[in-house]
Amino acid sequence: IPQRRLREIIFEILGHLDPSSVVPLYEIDATYPRHEALREIHFPEEMAQTEAARRYFAKEEFFFQQLQVLWKKQQHQALPGRVLGRKTSSLKAFYQSLPFDLTHAQKRCVHEIAADMRQPQPMSRLLQGDVGSGKTFVAMCAMLLAVDSGCQAALMAPTQILAEQHHLTFSKWLSPLGLSVGLVTGNRREDLEADILIGTHALLYDQVDFDDLGLVVIDEQHKFGVGQRGTLIRRGVTPDVLVMTATPIPRTLTLTLYGDLEVSVLDELPSGRGKIITGVRVKPKVSDLTKFLTRELAQGRQAYLVYPLVEESDKISAASVLVEHPKWQRRLKPFEVELLHGKISGEEKESLMNRFRDGRANVLVATTVIEVGVDVPNANVMVIFNAERFGLAQLHQLRGRIGRGSHKSYCVLVTDGKRPEAVEKLRILAETNDGFRIAEEDLKLRGPGEVMGTRQSGNGKLRFPEFLSDPHLIRESREIARSLIANDPGLEKHPFLQQWAR
C-alpha cells in the first residue's frame, strides 16, 4: 500500500474512533489518554506532541517488559531452593593461600553472593565487572562455598580457549587446597566427578552426569542463548545461578535485560597492573609499526596483531590473518609469529596458546577469537587493524588482553581514516579505560538494539528501542509494574495481563 494511501486509511480510522473504546491494558498515565497518544503519534498538530506520544508508547512497551521480568523473578524466588554457603573452611583456606589481598570491590561482591546463597530461595545474580577486575576470583569464592556445602559447582564458558584458561587458573589456585577441577569441552572429558567442573556448551549434553549440581556460573553470559543457559540450570535441582559479564552494561540496559537478577558490580581494578596507552593511527607506515614491535619484542615482551577477517573477501574491504600472517613472519624475523583464528581445530588452538603462554611464541596474528579468556601477563602490545570495523565495547574487550602484567602496555588502533566519525569513535578509547563510560558511548553510537543483541535478548519486538537510553522512563515503567505485582502477585485482578507476564 502506498504511504499516502496508508495515511489516508489511518486518518479515516482515527476520525471514526470512539475514545471510550481505546482502553489501555493497564493505566500507565492517568494524565494522557491512550486515544490522544494514538492520534498525536500519527497526526500531531506540532512536533512536541509526536515526542510525547512516542514516549507514551515506549513507556507502555517497557511496562509490559518489566512486568514480564518481575513476574519471572517472583516465580523463580518461589521455587524451592536450599541454603548453601554456611560452611567456609575452603574459602578461608583459599584466602590464606593468596599472595595478594582481594580488592574491596571483590570482597563486597563475595559478601553479596554469600548472603544470597544462604537464603532458602535460589540465587539469581549478575556479576558485572570491567576487563581485568577479577571476576574469576569472585566466581572461585562462590564455587568454594557450594563445594563446602557438599554440592558440585559448574562454570560454563563460551569458547574452548576461555574454558581451558579457567581450568588452568582454577587448578593452579584450588588443587593445592585438595580440591579437584574437571574440564569438559568438545574434545575433552577430564575428571567428571570433580568438585568443580569447567566447560563449554559441552556441559549441556547428557554425557555429563552432575553429582548434585548446586551452583551454576555462566561466564560471558551474553555469548549464550537463553535456552542454553536454561538447559544447564535444569541439570540441577534449582541450583543457585551466577552470571558474569566483562562487558560493562549501561544502567538502563541492566534494568531491561537483567531486571530479574540482583546485580553485583566490580568497580575497582587490582593493584600492580601496568598502564595501558592507547593511540589511534591513520594509515601508519608498516616500517614504523615493525620498528615499534621489534623494540618491544627485543625487550622480552609479546604482542597481538588483530585483524577482522580470516580470509580475504570480495565484499568487505578489510585485511585478513591468512594474508597478513606470512608478511609479519618475514618482517619480524627471527621472532616466532603464530597464526590463530576460529577455523583452527581445538587441539591446535590449545597447543598455540600454550606456546604463547610459555613464551615460545612471541607474536599472535589473530582474529577476535582472543577477545575473551586469554591471560598472558607478559603480552604488552596489541595492534588492531581496520579498528573502525569493531564496536567500542569489543575493542575495549580486546584491549583487555594486555595490561595484565606490571609492564607498560600499548594498544594501537589502526584505521584508514576514510570516515571522520569512525576516527572520532576510536578516540574515545584513546581518552579512557573506563569500560562503563565506553559502554554508554557505545549505546549512543550504535543504539540499544545492536548493543543488546536483540535476537538473543528477546527485545527484537520493541518498536521504540531508542528510549532504552532514558533511565527515567525505564525506572518509571518498572515502578508501575513493581507496584502492580506487589498489590496483585498472581495477577488475579488483572487476568488479561497474565499472558504478557508469562
Solvent accessible surface area in square Angstrom, and as a share of the most:
residue,aa,sasa,rsa
1,I,149,0.76
2,P,96,0.60
3,Q,123,0.55
4,R,194,0.71
5,R,114,0.41
6,L,66,0.33
7,R,98,0.36
8,E,76,0.34
9,I,52,0.27
10,I,39,0.20
11,F,129,0.54
12,E,98,0.44
13,I,99,0.50
14,L,30,0.15
15,G,65,0.63
16,H,152,0.68
17,L,58,0.29
18,D,78,0.40
19,P,71,0.45
20,S,85,0.55
21,S,75,0.48
22,V,20,0.11
23,V,113,0.65
24,P,24,0.15
25,L,68,0.34
26,Y,55,0.21
27,E,97,0.43
28,I,11,0.05
29,D,37,0.19
30,A,93,0.72
31,T,124,0.72
32,Y,30,0.12
33,P,54,0.34
34,R,60,0.22
35,H,52,0.23
36,E,57,0.25
37,A,0,0.00
38,L,44,0.22
39,R,94,0.34
40,E,15,0.07
41,I,40,0.20
42,H,61,0.27
43,F,46,0.19
44,P,42,0.27
45,E,146,0.66
46,E,107,0.48
47,M,149,0.66
48,A,69,0.53
49,Q,41,0.18
50,T,23,0.13
51,E,88,0.40
52,A,43,0.33
53,A,0,0.00
54,R,74,0.27
55,R,77,0.28
56,Y,6,0.02
57,F,13,0.06
58,A,0,0.00
59,K,16,0.07
60,E,15,0.07
61,E,25,0.11
62,F,0,0.00
63,F,0,0.00
64,F,26,0.11
65,Q,22,0.10
66,Q,0,0.00
67,L,0,0.00
68,Q,83,0.37
69,V,19,0.11
70,L,19,0.10
71,W,20,0.07
72,K,112,0.47
73,K,42,0.18
74,Q,47,0.21
75,Q,84,0.37
76,H,42,0.19
77,Q,85,0.38
78,A,84,0.65
79,L,82,0.41
80,P,107,0.67
81,G,27,0.26
82,R,74,0.27
83,V,59,0.34
84,L,7,0.03
85,G,0,0.00
86,R,174,0.63
87,K,136,0.58
88,T,27,0.16
89,S,79,0.51
90,S,19,0.12
91,L,15,0.07
92,K,120,0.51
93,A,38,0.29
94,F,0,0.00
95,Y,80,0.31
96,Q,152,0.67
97,S,52,0.33
98,L,18,0.09
99,P,110,0.69
100,F,93,0.39
101,D,108,0.56
102,L,9,0.04
103,T,16,0.09
104,H,145,0.65
105,A,0,0.00
106,Q,6,0.03
107,K,81,0.34
108,R,98,0.36
109,C,0,0.00
110,V,10,0.06
111,H,129,0.58
112,E,49,0.22
113,I,1,0.01
114,A,7,0.06
115,A,44,0.34
116,D,28,0.14
117,M,0,0.00
118,R,82,0.30
119,Q,90,0.40
120,P,75,0.47
121,Q,76,0.34
122,P,6,0.04
123,M,4,0.02
124,S,22,0.14
125,R,21,0.08
126,L,0,0.00
127,L,0,0.00
128,Q,4,0.02
129,G,0,0.00
130,D,17,0.09
131,V,17,0.10
132,G,11,0.11
133,S,1,0.00
134,G,15,0.14
135,K,22,0.09
136,T,31,0.18
137,F,35,0.14
138,V,0,0.00
139,A,0,0.00
140,M,0,0.00
141,C,0,0.00
142,A,2,0.01
143,M,0,0.00
144,L,0,0.00
145,L,1,0.00
146,A,0,0.00
147,V,20,0.11
148,D,27,0.14
149,S,40,0.26
150,G,61,0.59
151,C,11,0.07
152,Q,6,0.03
153,A,0,0.00
154,A,0,0.00
155,L,0,0.00
156,M,0,0.00
157,A,0,0.00
158,P,26,0.16
159,T,43,0.25
160,Q,34,0.15
161,I,4,0.02
162,L,9,0.04
163,A,0,0.00
164,E,12,0.06
165,Q,21,0.09
166,H,10,0.04
167,H,31,0.14
168,L,83,0.41
169,T,26,0.15
170,F,0,0.00
171,S,30,0.19
172,K,134,0.57
173,W,38,0.13
174,L,0,0.00
175,S,58,0.37
176,P,106,0.66
177,L,51,0.26
178,G,69,0.66
179,L,22,0.11
180,S,41,0.26
181,V,16,0.09
182,G,0,0.00
183,L,1,0.00
184,V,0,0.00
185,T,0,0.00
186,G,70,0.67
187,N,74,0.38
188,R,56,0.20
189,R,92,0.34
190,E,64,0.29
191,D,78,0.41
192,L,49,0.25
193,E,157,0.71
194,A,2,0.01
195,D,45,0.23
196,I,0,0.00
197,L,0,0.00
198,I,0,0.00
199,G,0,0.00
200,T,8,0.04
201,H,81,0.36
202,A,2,0.02
203,L,0,0.00
204,L,23,0.12
205,Y,103,0.39
206,D,122,0.63
207,Q,120,0.53
208,V,0,0.00
209,D,111,0.57
210,F,31,0.13
211,D,102,0.53
212,D,69,0.36
213,L,3,0.01
214,G,0,0.00
215,L,0,0.00
216,V,0,0.00
217,V,0,0.00
218,I,0,0.00
219,D,7,0.04
220,E,8,0.03
221,Q,4,0.02
222,H,62,0.28
223,K,85,0.36
224,F,6,0.02
225,G,25,0.24
226,V,80,0.46
227,G,52,0.50
228,Q,68,0.30
229,R,41,0.15
230,G,17,0.16
231,T,46,0.27
232,L,0,0.00
233,I,42,0.21
234,R,173,0.63
235,R,62,0.23
236,G,14,0.14
237,V,120,0.69
238,T,28,0.16
239,P,1,0.01
240,D,4,0.02
241,V,8,0.05
242,L,0,0.00
243,V,9,0.05
244,M,1,0.00
245,T,1,0.00
246,A,5,0.04
247,T,28,0.17
248,P,7,0.04
249,I,17,0.09
250,P,5,0.03
251,R,137,0.50
252,T,8,0.05
253,L,1,0.00
254,T,5,0.03
255,L,15,0.07
256,T,4,0.02
257,L,36,0.18
258,Y,25,0.09
259,G,3,0.03
260,D,22,0.11
261,L,27,0.14
262,E,67,0.30
263,V,45,0.26
264,S,1,0.01
265,V,50,0.29
266,L,0,0.00
267,D,96,0.50
268,E,63,0.28
269,L,101,0.50
270,P,33,0.21
271,S,111,0.72
272,G,64,0.61
273,R,91,0.33
274,G,13,0.12
275,K,144,0.61
276,I,33,0.17
277,I,70,0.36
278,T,17,0.10
279,G,15,0.15
280,V,13,0.08
281,R,127,0.46
282,V,70,0.40
283,K,142,0.60
284,P,37,0.24
285,K,142,0.60
286,V,71,0.41
287,S,69,0.44
288,D,75,0.39
289,L,12,0.06
290,T,24,0.14
291,K,147,0.62
292,F,41,0.17
293,L,1,0.00
294,T,54,0.31
295,R,122,0.45
296,E,9,0.04
297,L,6,0.03
298,A,74,0.57
299,Q,109,0.49
300,G,43,0.41
301,R,44,0.16
302,Q,5,0.02
303,A,0,0.00
304,Y,0,0.00
305,L,0,0.00
306,V,0,0.00
307,Y,4,0.01
308,P,31,0.19
309,L,27,0.14
310,V,30,0.17
311,E,89,0.40
312,E,124,0.56
313,S,44,0.29
314,D,157,0.81
315,K,194,0.82
316,I,63,0.32
317,S,100,0.65
318,A,18,0.14
319,A,29,0.22
320,S,0,0.00
321,V,0,0.00
322,L,75,0.37
323,V,51,0.29
324,E,25,0.11
325,H,24,0.11
326,P,53,0.33
327,K,67,0.29
328,W,3,0.01
329,Q,73,0.32
330,R,156,0.57
331,R,81,0.29
332,L,1,0.01
333,K,150,0.64
334,P,122,0.77
335,F,47,0.20
336,E,97,0.43
337,V,7,0.04
338,E,32,0.14
339,L,34,0.17
340,L,0,0.00
341,H,16,0.07
342,G,46,0.45
343,K,140,0.59
344,I,23,0.12
345,S,67,0.44
346,G,20,0.19
347,E,124,0.56
348,E,93,0.42
349,K,31,0.13
350,E,38,0.17
351,S,48,0.31
352,L,5,0.02
353,M,3,0.01
354,N,55,0.28
355,R,70,0.26
356,F,0,0.00
357,R,56,0.21
358,D,97,0.50
359,G,37,0.35
360,R,137,0.50
361,A,1,0.00
362,N,31,0.16
363,V,0,0.00
364,L,0,0.00
365,V,0,0.00
366,A,0,0.00
367,T,13,0.07
368,T,38,0.22
369,V,29,0.17
370,I,0,0.00
371,E,18,0.08
372,V,7,0.04
373,G,7,0.07
374,V,0,0.00
375,D,50,0.26
376,V,4,0.02
377,P,74,0.46
378,N,43,0.22
379,A,0,0.00
380,N,3,0.01
381,V,0,0.00
382,M,0,0.00
383,V,0,0.00
384,I,0,0.00
385,F,22,0.09
386,N,26,0.13
387,A,0,0.00
388,E,20,0.09
389,R,117,0.43
390,F,15,0.06
391,G,11,0.10
392,L,0,0.00
393,A,16,0.12
394,Q,56,0.25
395,L,1,0.00
396,H,11,0.05
397,Q,4,0.02
398,L,0,0.00
399,R,4,0.02
400,G,7,0.07
401,R,14,0.05
402,I,3,0.01
403,G,6,0.05
404,R,45,0.17
405,G,13,0.13
406,S,90,0.58
407,H,65,0.29
408,K,107,0.45
409,S,2,0.01
410,Y,47,0.18
411,C,2,0.01
412,V,17,0.09
413,L,1,0.01
414,V,16,0.09
415,T,4,0.03
416,D,46,0.24
417,G,26,0.25
418,K,147,0.62
419,R,119,0.43
420,P,99,0.62
421,E,105,0.47
422,A,6,0.04
423,V,14,0.08
424,E,105,0.47
425,K,31,0.13
426,L,0,0.00
427,R,100,0.37
428,I,25,0.13
429,L,3,0.01
430,A,43,0.33
431,E,117,0.52
432,T,19,0.11
433,N,76,0.39
434,D,71,0.37
435,G,1,0.01
436,F,60,0.25
437,R,101,0.37
438,I,1,0.01
439,A,6,0.05
440,E,71,0.32
441,E,37,0.17
442,D,2,0.01
443,L,8,0.04
444,K,149,0.63
445,L,92,0.46
446,R,89,0.32
447,G,22,0.21
448,P,12,0.07
449,G,23,0.22
450,E,118,0.53
451,V,40,0.23
452,M,18,0.08
453,G,32,0.31
454,T,41,0.24
455,R,232,0.85
456,Q,60,0.27
457,S,38,0.24
458,G,60,0.58
459,N,14,0.07
460,G,53,0.51
461,K,187,0.79
462,L,27,0.13
463,R,177,0.65
464,F,19,0.08
465,P,43,0.27
466,E,75,0.34
467,F,17,0.07
468,L,0,0.00
469,S,59,0.38
470,D,29,0.15
471,P,53,0.34
472,H,111,0.49
473,L,5,0.02
474,I,1,0.00
475,R,123,0.45
476,E,61,0.27
477,S,0,0.00
478,R,44,0.16
479,E,85,0.38
480,I,37,0.19
481,A,0,0.00
482,R,118,0.43
483,S,42,0.27
484,L,5,0.02
485,I,15,0.08
486,A,64,0.50
487,N,107,0.55
488,D,6,0.03
489,P,74,0.46
490,G,24,0.23
491,L,0,0.00
492,E,127,0.57
493,K,147,0.62
494,H,39,0.17
495,P,79,0.50
496,F,95,0.39
497,L,0,0.00
498,Q,37,0.17
499,Q,135,0.60
500,W,107,0.38
501,A,2,0.02
502,R,178,0.65
